[in-house]
């Protein structure tokens, strides 16, 4: 199914190849505050980011819901949202620890610290979890992130389901606030940036 936005198209898809999804995630988030905390060396970040994000892209395609935006002129994927419907039990990614260590041995310890910190604050009860929302840098500030959010929020509102996410920088946090999320006290990573838990109740 497709939804037009300016010169973009929003699609909910089940692709067989994670390559383009992974490229968008790495381009948009590979140098963010949390990524820099995970791997301070830019060369290491560039090396590990694709394999790291591929773990979650594959898992979302199997157990979650994936939305993408596509430039209708070039056909290039410009944005992606990975949602997990936590209304039922979802297993962890297959061979997660092994793949995480293979992605970057240097970042493994901090990646496990990040996972533990996020898990400790994750709410109980049925909800949908937005694991990643990413837009290629050159396509940002065009409303793509809002369109990707809005597409799934319509479905959540119709089902009466809340949603949860973690914002990793103030700009993203402000975007989510505009879309009806409320923010809690930030999660403090050891010697790292704040991460804000955010919750959205379904709209009538």
Backbone as CSV, one residue per row, in Angstrom:
resi,resn,N_x,N_y,N_z,CA_x,CA_y,CA_z,C_x,C_y,C_z
1,UNK,0.857,-1.184,0.000,0.000,0.000,0.000,0.894,1.234,0.000
2,UNK,0.514,2.264,-0.727,1.344,3.459,-0.827,0.553,4.692,-0.425
3,UNK,1.285,5.701,0.079,0.683,6.950,0.524,1.575,8.091,0.059
4,UNK,1.023,9.030,-0.714,1.824,10.105,-1.282,2.117,11.175,-0.251
5,UNK,3.323,11.724,-0.273,3.698,12.894,0.521,4.663,13.714,-0.318
6,UNK,4.180,14.841,-0.840,4.978,15.688,-1.716,5.535,14.825,-2.851
7,UNK,6.875,14.744,-2.963,7.446,13.926,-4.018,7.912,12.577,-3.481
8,UNK,7.342,12.170,-2.343,7.712,10.909,-1.726,6.513,9.978,-1.705
9,UNK,6.770,8.724,-1.424,5.721,7.739,-1.225,6.058,6.969,0.044
10,UNK,5.057,6.811,0.919,5.214,6.013,2.126,4.613,4.640,1.857
11,UNK,5.372,3.596,2.171,4.896,2.248,1.916,5.074,1.395,3.168
12,UNK,4.116,0.498,3.421,4.362,-0.552,4.390,4.680,-1.804,3.578
13,UNK,5.839,-2.397,3.865,6.393,-3.391,2.946,6.882,-4.614,3.714
14,UNK,7.080,-5.670,2.957,7.747,-6.855,3.471,8.806,-7.251,2.438
15,UNK,9.906,-6.481,2.377,10.926,-6.794,1.390,11.745,-8.009,1.817
16,UNK,12.374,-8.625,0.867,13.213,-9.771,1.155,14.654,-9.362,1.433
17,UNK,15.024,-8.158,1.079,16.400,-7.703,1.187,16.466,-6.549,2.180
18,UNK,17.366,-6.664,3.135,17.504,-5.615,4.152,18.546,-4.572,3.785
19,UNK,19.182,-4.711,2.630,20.326,-3.858,2.295,19.973,-2.380,2.328
20,UNK,18.893,-1.986,1.652,18.544,-0.574,1.582,18.083,-0.049,2.941
21,UNK,17.335,-0.866,3.674,16.913,-0.460,5.008,18.124,-0.186,5.883
22,UNK,19.080,-1.092,5.845,20.289,-0.947,6.648,21.069,0.297,6.255
23,UNK,21.142,0.586,4.967,21.857,1.784,4.502,21.216,3.057,5.042
24,UNK,19.893,3.109,5.047,19.202,4.292,5.559,19.457,4.445,7.054
25,UNK,19.344,3.354,7.807,19.589,3.412,9.240,21.010,3.873,9.547
26,UNK,21.982,3.329,8.832,23.379,3.692,9.080,23.651,5.138,8.703
27,UNK,23.076,5.588,7.586,23.306,6.968,7.140,22.694,7.970,8.109
28,UNK,21.511,7.658,8.628,20.801,8.601,9.483,21.267,8.566,10.931
29,UNK,21.684,7.395,11.405,21.931,7.224,12.834,23.364,6.836,13.171
30,UNK,24.166,6.584,12.167,25.515,6.081,12.402,26.447,7.051,13.095
31,UNK,26.114,8.341,13.105,26.940,9.339,13.795,26.156,10.073,14.875
32,UNK,25.037,9.504,15.310,24.247,10.128,16.361,24.909,10.017,17.721
33,UNK,24.325,10.666,18.737,24.945,10.669,20.067,25.181,9.274,20.640
34,UNK,24.198,8.384,20.502,24.361,7.035,21.045,25.398,6.261,20.244
35,UNK,25.377,6.418,18.917,26.377,5.741,18.082,27.787,6.196,18.444
36,UNK,27.960,7.482,18.699,29.278,7.980,19.083,29.704,7.446,20.447
37,UNK,28.732,7.256,21.337,29.049,6.675,22.638,29.427,5.206,22.486
38,UNK,28.715,4.487,21.627,29.029,3.076,21.408,30.421,2.893,20.822
39,UNK,30.769,3.731,19.863,32.062,3.607,19.176,32.590,5.008,18.893
40,UNK,33.409,5.562,19.784,33.906,6.930,19.602,34.723,7.130,18.332
41,UNK,35.383,6.086,17.860,36.218,6.197,16.663,35.319,6.170,15.419
42,UNK,35.331,7.242,14.601,34.461,7.273,13.417,34.705,6.118,12.460
43,UNK,35.937,5.693,12.312,36.242,4.593,11.397,35.591,3.297,11.876
44,UNK,35.623,3.064,13.182,34.986,1.862,13.736,33.476,1.952,13.558
45,UNK,32.903,3.141,13.778,31.451,3.294,13.597,31.044,2.965,12.177
46,UNK,31.765,3.483,11.210,31.417,3.226,9.812,31.511,1.739,9.490
47,UNK,32.462,1.074,10.133,32.656,-0.351,9.851,31.558,-1.207,10.467
48,UNK,31.168,-0.873,11.711,30.239,-1.765,12.403,28.774,-1.433,12.151
49,UNK,28.459,-0.173,11.792,27.062,0.257,11.725,26.184,-0.623,10.826
50,UNK,26.609,-0.940,9.594,25.716,-1.756,8.746,25.358,-3.097,9.374
51,UNK,26.346,-3.805,9.923,26.070,-5.117,10.514,25.206,-4.985,11.761
52,UNK,25.417,-3.910,12.525,24.611,-3.674,13.728,23.147,-3.440,13.367
53,UNK,22.902,-2.541,12.439,21.520,-2.226,12.075,20.846,-3.361,11.312
54,UNK,21.639,-4.173,10.626,21.058,-5.285,9.888,20.376,-6.283,10.829
55,UNK,20.924,-6.433,12.029,20.303,-7.331,13.008,18.849,-6.933,13.242
56,UNK,18.625,-5.646,13.439,17.284,-5.159,13.774,16.384,-5.090,12.541
57,UNK,16.973,-4.783,11.385,16.174,-4.761,10.160,15.618,-6.150,9.856
58,UNK,16.462,-7.154,9.959,16.008,-8.523,9.709,14.945,-8.941,10.722
59,UNK,15.155,-8.578,11.976,14.208,-8.961,13.025,12.849,-8.283,12.821
60,UNK,12.876,-7.016,12.402,11.626,-6.302,12.158,10.873,-6.890,10.977
61,UNK,11.582,-7.310,9.959,10.916,-7.909,8.810,10.247,-9.233,9.180
62,UNK,10.806,-9.903,10.164,10.247,-11.197,10.552,9.144,-11.064,11.586
63,UNK,9.329,-10.165,12.562,8.399,-10.100,13.685,7.716,-8.744,13.851
64,UNK,8.114,-7.757,13.087,7.574,-6.422,13.263,6.860,-5.911,12.031
65,UNK,6.827,-4.598,11.926,6.221,-3.919,10.782,7.191,-2.848,10.310
66,UNK,7.398,-2.792,9.004,8.388,-1.897,8.413,7.705,-0.956,7.439
67,UNK,7.953,0.332,7.614,7.475,1.349,6.680,8.692,2.023,6.058
68,UNK,8.573,2.327,4.797,9.643,3.066,4.135,9.067,4.232,3.351
69,UNK,9.919,5.228,3.117,9.580,6.307,2.188,10.521,6.205,0.997
70,UNK,10.005,6.502,-0.166,10.767,6.356,-1.407,10.641,7.628,-2.224
71,UNK,11.747,8.119,-2.738,11.751,9.255,-3.648,11.175,8.788,-4.976
72,UNK,10.057,9.369,-5.393,9.397,8.897,-6.612,10.173,9.236,-7.876
73,UNK,11.101,10.196,-7.802,11.902,10.536,-8.973,13.067,9.574,-9.169
74,UNK,13.717,9.210,-8.055,14.931,8.385,-8.161,14.702,6.935,-7.771
75,UNK,13.610,6.661,-7.052,13.386,5.312,-6.558,14.197,4.977,-5.319
76,UNK,14.946,5.948,-4.810,15.790,5.701,-3.639,14.968,5.678,-2.360
77,UNK,15.277,4.732,-1.485,14.653,4.699,-0.170,15.204,5.859,0.644
78,UNK,14.319,6.664,1.208,14.747,7.878,1.904,14.548,7.811,3.410
79,UNK,13.623,6.978,3.870,13.357,6.873,5.297,12.787,5.523,5.641
80,UNK,12.876,5.161,6.917,12.379,3.860,7.352,11.949,3.938,8.811
81,UNK,10.911,3.198,9.149,10.461,3.057,10.534,10.302,1.575,10.832
82,UNK,10.906,1.136,11.937,10.817,-0.259,12.366,9.980,-0.331,13.645
83,UNK,8.828,-0.965,13.564,7.917,-1.123,14.692,7.847,-2.587,15.116
84,UNK,7.690,-2.792,16.432,7.460,-4.136,16.943,6.153,-4.136,17.743
85,UNK,5.183,-4.968,17.350,3.904,-5.030,18.071,4.047,-5.872,19.335
86,UNK,4.300,-5.230,20.455,4.488,-5.958,21.710,3.141,-6.204,22.393
87,UNK,2.253,-6.777,21.608,0.964,-7.245,22.124,1.010,-8.757,22.316
88,UNK,2.133,-9.339,21.976,2.377,-10.761,22.166,3.880,-10.951,22.333
89,UNK,4.289,-12.121,22.760,5.700,-12.384,23.000,6.456,-12.467,21.684
90,UNK,7.538,-11.706,21.588,8.407,-11.741,20.419,9.783,-12.211,20.863
91,UNK,10.350,-13.200,20.212,11.672,-13.680,20.631,12.751,-12.659,20.287
92,UNK,13.898,-12.742,20.947,15.019,-11.855,20.585,15.575,-12.258,19.219
93,UNK,16.356,-11.372,18.607,16.982,-11.736,17.334,17.819,-13.006,17.469
94,UNK,17.788,-13.819,16.450,18.549,-15.071,16.469,20.042,-14.790,16.586
95,UNK,20.711,-15.550,17.449,22.169,-15.427,17.635,22.573,-13.993,17.934
96,UNK,21.773,-13.313,18.744,21.971,-11.872,18.936,23.354,-11.526,19.479
97,UNK,23.753,-12.157,20.577,25.045,-11.811,21.172,26.206,-12.086,20.227
98,UNK,26.124,-13.196,19.505,27.190,-13.545,18.559,27.258,-12.507,17.446
99,UNK,26.101,-12.154,16.884,26.088,-11.178,15.787,26.506,-9.794,16.276
100,UNK,26.104,-9.447,17.501,26.486,-8.154,18.051,27.997,-8.061,18.213
101,UNK,28.599,-9.119,18.705,30.058,-9.117,18.878,30.760,-9.144,17.530
102,UNK,30.204,-9.873,16.570,30.795,-9.898,15.229,30.717,-8.529,14.565
103,UNK,29.628,-7.803,14.828,29.475,-6.479,14.207,30.600,-5.552,14.644
104,UNK,30.929,-5.564,15.922,32.033,-4.745,16.412,32.453,-5.207,17.801
105,UNK,33.526,-5.980,17.891,34.006,-6.390,19.215,34.304,-5.196,20.115
106,UNK,34.782,-4.081,19.547,35.136,-2.915,20.354,33.914,-2.266,21.004
107,UNK,32.761,-2.379,20.366,31.544,-1.733,20.883,30.639,-2.699,21.630
108,UNK,31.034,-3.955,21.733,30.138,-4.973,22.282,29.745,-4.676,23.725
109,UNK,30.711,-4.342,24.570,30.400,-4.114,25.986,29.410,-2.964,26.159
110,UNK,29.631,-1.888,25.430,28.710,-0.761,25.554,27.354,-1.072,24.939
111,UNK,27.344,-1.861,23.887,26.062,-2.243,23.284,25.228,-3.058,24.265
112,UNK,25.859,-3.941,25.021,25.116,-4.714,26.015,24.668,-3.821,27.173
113,UNK,25.490,-2.820,27.529,25.061,-1.852,28.544,23.842,-1.069,28.066
114,UNK,23.852,-0.666,26.816,22.717,0.047,26.247,21.465,-0.805,26.298
115,UNK,21.574,-2.058,25.862,20.416,-2.949,25.873,19.854,-3.104,27.284
116,UNK,20.733,-3.284,28.270,20.283,-3.475,29.644,19.580,-2.228,30.173
117,UNK,20.118,-1.054,29.848,19.518,0.198,30.320,18.144,0.410,29.692
118,UNK,18.015,0.141,28.408,16.724,0.320,27.741,15.701,-0.696,28.244
119,UNK,16.147,-1.932,28.443,15.228,-2.966,28.909,14.701,-2.649,30.309
120,UNK,15.561,-2.094,31.158,15.155,-1.787,32.530,14.049,-0.744,32.588
121,UNK,13.954,0.102,31.573,12.951,1.165,31.555,11.773,0.861,30.627
122,UNK,11.830,-0.286,29.946,10.780,-0.569,28.965,9.471,-0.884,29.690
123,UNK,8.365,-0.274,29.278,7.090,-0.490,29.973,6.527,-1.885,29.741
124,UNK,5.739,-2.314,30.715,5.006,-3.565,30.583,3.648,-3.257,29.965
125,UNK,2.952,-4.292,29.588,1.621,-4.115,29.020,1.665,-4.008,27.508
126,UNK,0.561,-4.295,26.840,0.516,-4.292,25.378,0.775,-2.895,24.807
127,UNK,1.637,-2.808,23.826,1.920,-1.560,23.129,2.727,-1.890,21.877
128,UNK,2.898,-0.903,21.032,3.800,-1.033,19.890,5.062,-0.230,20.179
129,UNK,6.195,-0.812,19.831,7.493,-0.218,20.133,8.161,0.258,18.842
130,UNK,8.470,1.549,18.783,9.205,2.097,17.645,10.690,1.964,17.943
131,UNK,11.316,0.967,17.349,12.731,0.724,17.611,13.609,1.747,16.905
132,UNK,13.288,2.066,15.644,14.082,3.026,14.878,13.180,3.810,13.931
133,UNK,13.427,5.097,13.859,12.855,5.964,12.831,14.018,6.743,12.241
134,UNK,14.268,6.576,10.953,15.459,7.171,10.345,15.133,7.739,8.976
135,UNK,15.692,8.905,8.692,15.565,9.553,7.384,16.961,9.948,6.929
136,UNK,17.283,9.627,5.682,18.601,10.012,5.153,18.838,11.508,5.382
137,UNK,20.049,11.894,5.760,20.323,13.306,6.076,19.903,14.276,4.984
138,UNK,20.132,13.924,3.727,19.821,14.849,2.638,18.316,14.996,2.395
139,UNK,17.499,14.134,3.024,16.048,14.206,2.873,15.341,14.671,4.145
140,UNK,16.087,15.064,5.135,15.476,15.500,6.382,14.833,16.879,6.230
141,UNK,13.947,17.191,7.178,13.201,18.464,7.183,12.215,18.580,6.020
142,UNK,11.716,17.462,5.540,10.693,17.460,4.491,9.390,16.827,4.960
143,UNK,9.289,16.493,6.228,8.079,15.874,6.747,8.021,14.373,6.610
144,UNK,9.130,13.755,6.213,9.117,12.302,5.998,8.962,11.560,7.318
145,UNK,9.713,11.987,8.336,9.591,11.335,9.632,8.185,11.418,10.176
146,UNK,7.555,12.593,10.043,6.178,12.766,10.507,5.218,11.860,9.742
147,UNK,5.438,11.727,8.445,4.565,10.877,7.638,4.703,9.410,8.026
148,UNK,5.940,8.977,8.284,6.154,7.597,8.701,5.488,7.331,10.049
149,UNK,5.602,8.289,10.958,4.937,8.156,12.254,3.415,8.123,12.095
150,UNK,2.910,9.087,11.352,1.471,9.225,11.220,0.808,8.003,10.617
151,UNK,1.488,7.370,9.688,0.913,6.181,9.041,0.599,5.099,10.070
152,UNK,1.526,4.863,10.990,1.291,3.805,11.971,0.399,4.279,13.108
153,UNK,0.479,5.550,13.456,-0.375,6.066,14.523,-1.856,5.907,14.181
154,UNK,-2.204,6.043,12.918,-3.600,5.845,12.504,-4.069,4.451,12.888
155,UNK,-3.222,3.479,12.649,-3.581,2.096,12.963,-3.638,1.873,14.472
156,UNK,-2.695,2.470,15.202,-2.702,2.320,16.654,-3.941,2.956,17.267
157,UNK,-4.309,4.137,16.784,-5.491,4.811,17.312,-6.752,4.000,17.043
158,UNK,-6.834,3.434,15.864,-8.011,2.631,15.525,-8.115,1.395,16.416
159,UNK,-6.951,0.862,16.819,-6.941,-0.334,17.665,-6.938,0.007,19.148
160,UNK,-6.810,1.294,19.483,-6.771,1.695,20.884,-5.496,1.284,21.588
161,UNK,-4.373,1.283,20.858,-3.102,0.817,21.415,-2.132,1.978,21.619
162,UNK,-1.380,1.970,22.717,-0.347,2.981,22.923,0.951,2.593,22.214
163,UNK,1.880,3.535,22.197,3.190,3.268,21.602,4.285,3.829,22.496
164,UNK,5.469,3.277,22.316,6.618,3.627,23.148,7.861,3.693,22.268
165,UNK,8.787,4.565,22.659,10.062,4.697,21.953,11.076,5.330,22.894
166,UNK,12.326,5.362,22.443,13.374,6.110,23.130,13.960,7.119,22.155
167,UNK,13.934,8.392,22.522,14.520,9.449,21.687,15.981,9.604,22.067
168,UNK,16.833,9.688,21.056,18.268,9.712,21.343,18.919,11.079,21.174
169,UNK,18.129,12.089,20.837,18.671,13.444,20.839,17.512,14.436,20.956
170,UNK,17.794,15.668,21.367,16.708,16.637,21.597,15.849,16.899,20.368
171,UNK,16.459,16.881,19.196,15.678,17.150,17.983,14.628,16.061,17.764
172,UNK,15.025,14.812,17.900,14.064,13.726,17.758,13.006,13.786,18.847
173,UNK,13.450,14.101,20.055,12.504,14.209,21.170,11.419,15.240,20.862
174,UNK,11.808,16.361,20.297,10.827,17.403,19.985,9.867,16.961,18.880
175,UNK,10.364,16.210,17.922,9.492,15.667,16.884,8.410,14.794,17.504
176,UNK,8.816,13.908,18.392,7.849,13.000,19.002,6.869,13.744,19.910
177,UNK,7.344,14.771,20.586,6.435,15.574,21.405,5.324,16.179,20.550
178,UNK,5.662,16.602,19.342,4.655,17.183,18.447,3.635,16.150,17.983
179,UNK,3.996,14.876,18.104,3.094,13.808,17.660,2.387,13.131,18.828
180,UNK,2.315,13.823,19.967,1.492,13.332,21.056,2.186,12.480,22.087
181,UNK,3.509,12.363,22.007,4.240,11.589,23.004,4.524,12.448,24.233
182,UNK,4.564,11.791,25.378,5.009,12.439,26.611,6.365,11.852,26.975
183,UNK,7.176,12.664,27.637,8.556,12.257,27.908,8.761,12.032,29.396
184,UNK,9.556,11.028,29.734,9.907,10.733,31.118,11.340,11.187,31.387
185,UNK,11.764,11.031,32.628,13.141,11.354,32.977,14.102,10.539,32.110
186,UNK,15.180,11.142,31.650,16.063,10.433,30.724,16.789,9.252,31.358
187,UNK,17.051,8.274,30.530,17.927,7.164,30.893,19.363,7.661,30.771
188,UNK,20.166,7.426,31.784,21.546,7.890,31.785,22.486,6.728,31.491
189,UNK,23.131,6.783,30.347,24.129,5.784,30.009,25.437,6.126,30.721
190,UNK,26.231,5.149,31.110,27.491,5.432,31.795,28.410,6.310,30.948
191,UNK,28.670,7.512,31.424,29.520,8.463,30.696,28.991,8.734,29.291
192,UNK,27.685,8.608,29.118,27.129,8.752,27.784,26.004,9.750,27.710
193,UNK,25.362,9.869,26.555,24.289,10.849,26.353,22.989,10.390,26.999
194,UNK,22.081,11.315,27.256,20.759,10.922,27.760,19.917,10.308,26.646
195,UNK,19.052,9.410,27.051,18.081,8.797,26.144,16.721,8.948,26.817
196,UNK,15.760,9.534,26.086,14.470,9.872,26.687,13.391,8.828,26.380
197,UNK,12.866,8.139,27.395,11.707,7.259,27.163,10.474,8.117,26.861
198,UNK,9.688,7.670,25.864,8.527,8.459,25.454,7.346,7.536,25.200
199,UNK,6.177,8.004,25.608,4.960,7.179,25.563,3.843,7.984,24.894
200,UNK,3.086,7.309,24.039,1.950,7.945,23.382,0.693,7.117,23.640
201,UNK,-0.283,7.727,24.270,-1.583,7.089,24.451,-2.376,7.193,23.151
202,UNK,-3.221,6.218,22.848,-3.999,6.297,21.610,-4.937,7.482,21.620
203,UNK,-5.094,8.095,20.462,-5.977,9.253,20.323,-7.382,8.778,19.995
204,UNK,-8.358,9.469,20.529,-9.751,9.100,20.263,-10.062,9.342,18.785
